Amino acid sequence: MAGLSDRQRTALLTEVRARLSERQLSLYAPYPKQTAFHQARDTQGQLAIERLFMAGNQLGKTKAGGCEAAMHLTGRYPDWWQGHRFKRGGAAWAAGVTGVSTRDNPQRYLLGRPGAYGTGTIPAADIVTVKSAMGVPDAVDHCRIRHVSGDESILYFKTYEMGREKWQGESLDWIWFDEEPPMTIYSEGLTRLSATGGIAFITFTPLLGQSDVVLRFLKEKPPGTAVTVMTIDDAPHYSPDERAAIIARYPAHERDARARGVPFMGSGRIFPIDESLITVEPFRLPSIWPRIAGIDFGYDHPTAVVWLAWDRDTDTIYLYDCYRASELSPPLHAATIRAKGSWIPVAWPHDGNNDTAAGPQLAKQYRDAGVAMRPENAKFPVNARSPQNSRISVEAGVQEMLNRMETGKWKVFRHLSDWLEEFRMYHRKDGKIVKEHDDAISASRYAMMDLRFAKVAVPARPVSQPARALDAEMGY
C-alpha cells in the first residue's frame, strides 16, 4: 500500500472488508468441536439425524449452525465436509425463540444485517429473493436460495412463540433450531421431517437445566441422536487470560452453562469444583512417579480405562490418560491398554469375576490377553474406619475424589475431554448418585482405591540404552 494516500488506503481497506464479508461461507474454518458437531454419528455409527450442539456463550455454536444451514441451502460443501449433504434444493426452517431473537441470530448469521443481505453465510450471488415478515421490523419471512444443482431452496424463519399450531402441516428437508425449543415445538418439528427422512440440528447454551430436550439427548439417547459439547477451553479465539476473565464475569451458578455448555444436573453436581482448579497442561511425568490404571467394564455402554501417576512427595494424583470405547471385545481393549504400558497394574471392579456382558470372568479375559490386572478387585485399605463391607463403597470413593480435588491433590490433563465431560455431568437425583455416563469416573475411582499398588517401571534394557527406548517402555 506504499504510495497511497490515507484516503486511498481507507477506501481500499473498506473494499477488502466488504468483499471478505461476502465470503463467510468459503472462509469458514471450523474448530475441532464444530467439526465434530457437523459430522456427529449416533450409537450405531450412522450420521445422526438429530444433532445437539450444546456450548457456552460466544463460542461459535450459532456460527456453526449458520454455516451448515448455508451449505445445505446452496449445496456448496467444502472439501473437508463429512456430514449430511443435500444434492438438490429443498425446503427448510430456521427457528428462534421470538421474532426479535430469530431476526438477530439465525437470520443475521444467514443473510447478514438488514440492508446488507449477502454478508451472512449465504453468498450474495445465491440469494434469489427475500420476503419481509409482518410485525417485527426488518424480520424476514422467507427467502429463496440458488442451489448448485440448478434448483432453488426455500427457507422460512419460524419462532417458538408462534405455538405448536403454526408448526404444523409442512414437509421439510431440515430444521435448524437456534436456542433451546420447548419439547412440544421440537417434537412437532421432528414430525415435519418424517415424510422426507430429514434432519434436525440444534445449537444452544443449556440455561434451562435438565429440560426435556436436554434429557432426550443426554439420558434417553434414542437411535439417530448425537450430542456435542463445547467449552470455552475448546475455543482458541480466547487466550487463557481472556477465558479466566470471561468466566469470572458470569454469576457463579451460571458459569458451567455459560462457559462450558453444562446444564444444571439434578439436585446437585457431585463434584462442584471449578474445572480450572483441577486441570493442568500435559507435561512429562517424572519416571519415579508410580503408575496405576483403572478399568470400568462395558459393552453397550463404554468400557473406560484411565491412567494415574502418583506424586508421593505431595500425595497428588495426576490423571494423564483416558480411553473409552463401546461394543468391542476384551482382546481389542487389551491391545490399547498394553500399548500404554503393559507393566502398569490395572484396578478393576468387584463384578469383574462375574460380569457376563461380554462373557464370564472379564478380569480373567483381560489377564489372559496380557493386561496386568490386579489379583483382586479394587478395595480401599483395611483400617479402623474401613470395615470389610465398606472397602468398595461408591460413596467413600466419590468423597475421597472430592476431598482430593478440594485440596489440590487431584489433577487432570486438560486435553482429556472424555473424562471432563463425565466430570461435568456427574450428579445426584433425590440424594442418590445417578449411575449413568460415569464410566471414566468409575474407572478413576477403582484406580484411586488401589493407589497403594501403583508401580514404577523397571527398565527392560540397561540404563545406558537411549532414552527414547526407555520412554517407549514407560508409556510416554
Secondary structure, DSSP 8 states (H G I E B T S, - for coil): -TT--HHHHHHHHHHHHHHHHTTTTTT----HHHHHHHT-B-TTSSB-SEEEEEE-TTSSHHHHHHHHHHHHHH----TT--S---SS--EEEEEESSHHHHIIIIIHHHH-STT-TTSSSS-GGGEEEEEE-SSSTT-EEEEEEE-TTS-EEEEEEEEGGG-GGGG-S---SEEEEES---HHHHHHHHHHHTTTT-EEEEEE--TT-S-HHHHIIIII--TTEEEEEE-GGG-TTS-HHHHHHHHHHS-GGGHHHHHH-----TTEES----GGGTEE------TTS-EEEEEE--SSS-EEEEEEEEETTTTEEEEEEEEEESS--HHHHHHHHHHTTTTS-EE--GGGGT--SSSS-HHHHHHHTT--B-SS------BTTB-GGGTT-HHHHHHHHHHHHHTT-EEEETT-HHHHHHHHH-EEETTEE--SS-HHHHHHHHHHHTGGG-B----SS-TTS-HHHHHHHTT-
